[in-house]
Amino acid sequence: MTSHRGRFTNRFSPSPGGVVGVDTASSAERAEELRNALVDTIIVDHTAKGLKMPAVVERAMRKVPREVFTPGVPLEKAYANTAVITSRRGEETTGSVSAPYLIAEMLGQAVDALGGLEGRDVLEIGSGGYNASLLRELVGSAGSVTTVDIDPEVTDRTASCLKRAGYNDVTIVCADAEHPVEPGRHYDLIIVTAAAWDIPAVWREQLTPDGVLVVPLRTFGMTRSWALQRSGNRLASHSHRQCGFVSMQGDGAHRMRYVDIAPGVHLRLDEGRHMAPEALGGMAADLLTQPREQAWAGVSLPPRTVLSDLDLWLAARLAAEAGEFVVLTAQAAAVESGIVAPSWRFGAPAILDGGAFSYRSALRWTGRLFDLGAIAHGPRAAAAAGQMVEHMRAWLEADGPSPILNVLPARTPEGDLPGGTVLDKPHSRMVLNFPTVTSR
Ligand SMILES: C[S@@+](CC[C@H](N)C(=O)[O-])C[C@H]1O[C@@H](n2cnc3c(N)ncnc32)[C@H](O)[C@@H]1O
């Protein structure tokens, strides 16, 4: 538990019009203009991803003044479609006002899974005030919002920003959300805004019987925001989105390891490893110096193919093979100089054994459509790259299935698990599967 635990409800009178934090009428107008332009951009971005922003989320985003929650930041930056960093510990970012498009996607996941948020009781894990204000708009006067943060500086800042923005009925708690936040209370929605690696039982237990947990969760070193609906002691996914978040701190913290394998090239090691990080890094560094083999799947990607789903498919399949599943990351300079050519430099699925280091490589434009590929280095490179593209073809042949995640308590017997790839964590057994059209 954290040593500092406190709770207070923000009981302040709303300012006239509910919006403060802008010095003059003209900056208020400018803020509104920027806010509307940002929401327009997010809607276009949603459409490009095949998503639809619920009208209630759009209304809330057009109303809440984000600049109030980013004090000291120029208006243009407050309304950029990116996170605004608010705290760092050494090299690590520990707090931010989350990126608006991501907040919109996660609120959309919650609205869709629950069929609306009006009148709902919500717990937000990870405070700042901006998301809590949007939630306040979404639940209306019949609902409630509690926000919890482990960092007292964050809860203090959240309280003063909410006051300035005129949201006077958000309960703010300073505690480690790994433990019950308001003992005895249940929420229709728990929305987590820091990246989790496991799901403690108390998150499920604090939900109403069919409540929803929206959580950025790492599986195989890759983070997705999952909307998980409770059914008894199980959580089953309703939707997921690709995302990135600052890591969970406190008793539920789980450190991801990075090892350097060449200048600006790293392996992210998160789970299911058999070898020590240093040994893995040494092996990959050695293999990377050997000539590369490129294999192509020879496919034409249908428009709007969700490649982040392919990455989880590859992770599930590669993790079942001999070898170590890892995630390859690289600095821009390492990609530009051609040391590696990953599909996405912030995380490409990769596998490593004594004979080859292979990873999903950048797409190839065939003149009409994109094709998928794999690169491998080492004595077994040609076979390993070929094997990886076989998995890609299999995914496309199955119609590019989307993963389903089921989360069950840690001690669930094998026979009670649904079919799929099982990831065991201290609090839960997570099962990923990819229903195909015939089995859906
Ligand atoms: C991305 S920020 C939250 C952004 C915020 N929701 C907003 O409206 O923009 C993540 C926050 O999670 C908090 N956090 C991390 N681990 C936590 C834990 N175990 N319990 C509660 N809060 C935690 C951090 O202190 C940080 O302030």
The ligand as an SDF file (V2000), in Angstrom:
LIG
                    3D

 27 29  0  0  0  0  0  0  0  0999 V2000
   -1.6070    9.0440  -18.0260 C   0  0  0  0  0  0  0  0  0  0  0  0
   -1.7610    9.6190  -16.3840 S   0  0  0  0  0  0  0  0  0  0  0  0
   -3.5100    9.8360  -16.1760 C   0  0  0  0  0  0  0  0  0  0  0  0
   -4.1470   10.8030  -17.1300 C   0  0  0  0  0  0  0  0  0  0  0  0
   -5.4980   11.2990  -16.7180 C   0  0  0  0  0  0  0  0  0  0  0  0
   -6.4770   10.2360  -16.5750 N   0  0  0  0  0  0  0  0  0  0  0  0
   -6.0570   12.3840  -17.6230 C   0  0  0  0  0  0  0  0  0  0  0  0
   -7.2030   12.7440  -17.4370 O   0  0  0  0  0  0  0  0  0  0  0  0
   -5.3580   12.8910  -18.5040 O   0  0  0  0  0  0  0  0  0  0  0  0
   -1.4560    8.1590  -15.4410 C   0  0  0  0  0  0  0  0  0  0  0  0
   -1.5820    8.3540  -13.9450 C   0  0  0  0  0  0  0  0  0  0  0  0
   -1.6910    7.0560  -13.3510 O   0  0  0  0  0  0  0  0  0  0  0  0
   -1.2090    7.1910  -12.0340 C   0  0  0  0  0  0  0  0  0  0  0  0
   -0.9710    5.8480  -11.4730 N   0  0  0  0  0  0  0  0  0  0  0  0
    0.0160    4.9680  -11.8050 C   0  0  0  0  0  0  0  0  0  0  0  0
   -0.0760    3.8700  -11.0500 N   0  0  0  0  0  0  0  0  0  0  0  0
   -1.1380    4.0180  -10.2290 C   0  0  0  0  0  0  0  0  0  0  0  0
   -1.7310    3.2050   -9.2180 C   0  0  0  0  0  0  0  0  0  0  0  0
   -1.2460    2.0030   -8.8930 N   0  0  0  0  0  0  0  0  0  0  0  0
   -2.8260    3.6800   -8.5810 N   0  0  0  0  0  0  0  0  0  0  0  0
   -3.3360    4.8960   -8.8880 C   0  0  0  0  0  0  0  0  0  0  0  0
   -2.7930    5.7090   -9.8280 N   0  0  0  0  0  0  0  0  0  0  0  0
   -1.7270    5.2800  -10.4980 C   0  0  0  0  0  0  0  0  0  0  0  0
    0.0460    8.0340  -12.2250 C   0  0  0  0  0  0  0  0  0  0  0  0
    0.4370    8.6420  -10.9970 O   0  0  0  0  0  0  0  0  0  0  0  0
   -0.3990    9.0320  -13.2950 C   0  0  0  0  0  0  0  0  0  0  0  0
   -0.8010   10.2530  -12.7180 O   0  0  0  0  0  0  0  0  0  0  0  0
  1  2  1  0
  2  3  1  0
  2 10  1  0
  3  4  1  0
  4  5  1  0
  5  6  1  0
  5  7  1  0
  7  8  2  0
  7  9  1  0
 10 11  1  0
 11 12  1  0
 11 26  1  0
 12 13  1  0
 13 14  1  0
 13 24  1  0
 14 15  1  0
 14 23  1  0
 15 16  2  0
 16 17  1  0
 17 18  1  0
 17 23  2  0
 18 19  1  0
 18 20  2  0
 20 21  1  0
 21 22  2  0
 22 23  1  0
 24 25  1  0
 24 26  1  0
 26 27  1  0
M  CHG  2   2   1   9  -1
M  END
$$$$
